[in-house]
Amino acid sequence: MKTSTVLKNCSRVAAGTVFVTLGILTTGTAHAAELITNGGFETGFTGWNVSIQPGSSSTNGFFIDDADGSTPFNGQATVGPASGSFYAVSDQDGPGAYALTQTFIVPGAASSVILSYDMFVNDWSGLGPIVNPSGLDYTSDPNQHARVDILVAGANPFSTNPADIVGNFYLGNDPFASNPNPYTSYSFDITSLVGAGGSYILRFAEVDNQFFLIKESIMSVLILLL
């Protein structure tokens, strides 16, 4: 196992790799306001929380990794950070479910709110996405996928209850044939979902009990209030 930067409240996912850069931009003010803290993970997990489903094989789940081209726990190939020196990636050696979350607040009515992030999800098993109806629960077999959601304030970080999900922005994994996958840039206008204002949770999560080979990597996460 190579040396990596891990905070005690963070988790590793060796079943897969997920990398995300996030931003949220809102309009209706004179200048764009960034609603996500440390979306590039250059200061570790500052502003983020890592949750681990009880009984998961990894005690960390998500790692802060550098540009050496491999995951910090299992050493599987990755493309590294899309920019800067670091990125967040899941890595584990057994079944588990892990969530990386950050609460953000939209301060009153906004005319435009944009969510953007860069992410890859490497499926090293070649089995493709398996979305068990139980959701983010590694004890339900088979199950292996990553997802990105905005949740209502106070929701459980592993909830897939429709009442808790404001919007879903990714569900599945990237192609096995193109491992290690490059980053894909995602951008969504979420004004209709959060523009009225309030507190919400941004979630990146993965679950895996099929050879523990889903790697989720996240970078450049932004929520911009315009």
C-alpha positions in Angstrom: 0.0 0.0 0.0 1.5 3.4 -0.9 1.4 6.4 1.3 -1.6 8.7 0.9 -3.4 11.5 2.6 -6.4 10.3 4.6 -8.5 12.1 7.2 -9.9 10.1 10.1 -13.5 10.9 9.1 -12.9 9.7 5.5 -13.4 6.3 4.0 -11.7 4.2 1.3 -13.3 2.3 -1.5 -11.1 -0.3 -3.1 -14.0 -1.7 -5.0 -13.8 1.2 -7.4 -12.4 4.5 -8.2 -14.4 7.7 -8.3 -12.9 11.1 -8.9 -14.9 14.4 -8.8 -14.4 18.1 -9.2 -17.5 20.1 -8.2 -18.8 23.5 -8.4 -22.2 25.2 -7.8 -22.8 28.6 -9.3 -25.8 30.7 -8.7 -27.0 33.9 -10.3 -29.3 36.7 -9.3 -26.4 38.5 -7.6 -23.8 40.8 -9.0 -21.1 38.1 -9.0 -21.0 34.4 -9.1 -20.8 32.7 -5.7 -19.1 29.4 -5.1 -21.2 27.2 -2.8 -18.9 24.2 -2.4 -15.8 24.3 -0.2 -12.5 22.7 -1.5 -14.0 21.2 -4.7 -10.6 20.3 -6.0 -9.5 18.5 -2.8 -6.2 20.5 -2.7 -6.6 20.8 1.1 -7.6 17.2 1.7 -11.1 16.5 2.8 -11.7 20.0 4.3 -15.4 20.7 4.0 -16.3 17.1 3.2 -17.6 14.2 5.2 -17.0 10.5 4.5 -19.5 8.0 5.7 -19.0 4.2 5.8 -21.8 1.6 5.9 -21.3 -0.4 9.1 -19.4 -3.7 8.4 -17.7 -2.4 5.2 -14.3 -3.8 4.6 -12.5 -0.5 4.5 -12.1 1.8 7.4 -11.4 4.8 5.2 -13.2 4.3 1.9 -12.1 7.5 0.1 -8.5 8.7 -0.1 -6.8 11.9 -1.2 -4.4 10.7 -3.9 -1.6 12.3 -5.9 -0.5 12.1 -9.6 1.5 8.8 -9.4 -1.0 7.0 -11.6 -2.3 4.3 -9.2 -4.8 4.1 -6.4 -3.4 4.4 -2.9 -4.6 1.1 -1.5 -4.7 -1.5 -4.3 -2.4 0.2 -6.8 -4.8 0.0 -9.7 -4.2 2.4 -12.6 -5.9 5.8 -12.7 -5.4 9.0 -14.8 -4.6 10.9 -11.6 -5.9 14.5 -10.9 -7.5 16.4 -13.7 -5.8 19.5 -12.5 -3.8 20.5 -9.4 -1.9 18.0 -7.3 -4.6 15.9 -5.7 -8.0 14.2 -6.2 -10.4 12.1 -4.1 -10.7 8.4 -5.0 -12.4 5.4 -3.5 -10.3 2.2 -2.9 -11.0 -1.0 -0.9 -10.1 -4.7 -0.6 -13.6 -6.1 0.2 -17.3 -5.4 0.0 -18.6 -2.1 1.2 -20.5 1.1 0.6 -19.1 4.6 1.0 -20.4 8.2 0.6 -18.6 11.5 0.2 -20.9 14.4 1.1 -20.9 18.2 1.6 -23.8 20.3 2.8 -24.3 23.6 0.8 -26.7 26.5 1.2 -28.5 28.4 -1.5 -29.1 31.8 0.1 -32.6 32.8 -1.0 -34.1 32.8 -4.4 -31.6 32.5 -7.2 -32.0 33.0 -10.9 -29.4 30.4 -11.9 -27.6 27.6 -10.0 -25.2 25.3 -11.8 -23.6 22.0 -10.6 -20.5 20.8 -12.3 -17.9 18.2 -11.6 -15.3 15.9 -13.3 -15.5 12.2 -12.5 -14.5 8.7 -13.6 -15.8 5.4 -12.3 -13.5 2.5 -13.2 -15.1 -0.9 -13.3 -12.3 -3.4 -13.0 -14.6 -6.4 -12.8 -16.0 -6.0 -16.3 -19.5 -6.8 -15.0 -20.9 -3.4 -15.7 -23.3 -1.5 -13.5 -25.5 -3.6 -11.2 -28.1 -1.4 -9.4 -29.7 -3.5 -6.7 -33.1 -2.2 -5.7 -31.8 -2.0 -2.1 -29.6 1.0 -3.2 -26.3 1.8 -1.4 -26.2 -1.4 0.6 -23.3 -3.8 0.1 -25.1 -6.6 2.0 -27.6 -6.9 -1.0 -26.0 -9.2 -3.6 -25.2 -8.5 -6.4 -24.6 -4.7 -6.2 -21.9 -2.5 -7.8 -22.4 1.1 -9.0 -21.6 4.7 -8.3 -24.1 7.6 -8.0 -24.2 11.3 -7.6 -27.2 13.0 -6.0 -28.4 16.1 -4.3 -30.3 15.2 -1.1 -32.6 17.1 1.3 -31.0 18.5 4.4 -30.7 15.9 7.2 -31.0 12.8 4.9 -29.0 9.7 5.7 -25.9 9.7 3.5 -26.8 6.2 2.1 -30.5 7.0 1.5 -32.0 6.2 -1.9 -35.6 7.0 -0.7 -37.2 9.1 -3.4 -38.4 11.5 -0.7 -34.8 12.3 0.2 -33.5 12.7 -3.4 -33.8 16.2 -4.9 -32.0 15.1 -8.1 -29.9 12.3 -9.4 -26.9 13.1 -11.7 -25.1 9.8 -12.2 -26.0 6.2 -11.8 -23.8 3.3 -13.0 -20.1 3.1 -14.0 -17.8 3.9 -16.9 -16.8 1.2 -19.5 -14.5 -1.6 -18.6 -12.8 -1.5 -22.0 -11.5 2.0 -21.5 -9.9 1.5 -18.1 -8.3 3.6 -16.7 -11.1 5.9 -17.8 -10.4 9.6 -18.4 -12.4 12.2 -16.6 -15.8 13.1 -17.9 -17.0 16.7 -17.3 -20.6 17.0 -16.1 -22.7 20.2 -15.9 -26.3 20.6 -14.8 -28.6 23.5 -14.4 -30.2 22.8 -11.0 -32.1 26.0 -10.6 -35.5 24.4 -10.7 -34.4 22.0 -7.9 -32.7 24.3 -5.5 -33.2 27.9 -6.7 -35.8 28.7 -4.1 -33.1 28.6 -1.5 -32.3 26.4 1.5 -29.9 23.7 2.7 -29.0 20.6 0.7 -26.5 17.8 0.6 -24.3 17.0 -2.4 -23.4 13.2 -2.4 -20.9 11.1 -4.3 -21.2 7.4 -3.4 -20.4 3.9 -4.4 -21.3 0.4 -3.4 -19.5 -2.9 -4.4 -19.7 -6.5 -3.5 -18.6 -8.0 -6.9 -14.8 -8.5 -6.7 -14.5 -5.1 -5.0 -13.4 -3.5 -8.3 -15.4 -0.2 -8.6 -13.1 2.8 -8.3 -14.8 6.2 -8.1 -12.8 9.4 -8.5 -14.0 13.0 -8.1 -12.5 16.4 -8.8 -13.4 20.0 -9.7 -16.7 20.0 -7.9 -18.5 23.3 -8.1 -22.0 24.7 -7.3 -22.2 28.2 -8.6 -24.8 30.8 -7.7 -25.1 33.3 -10.5 
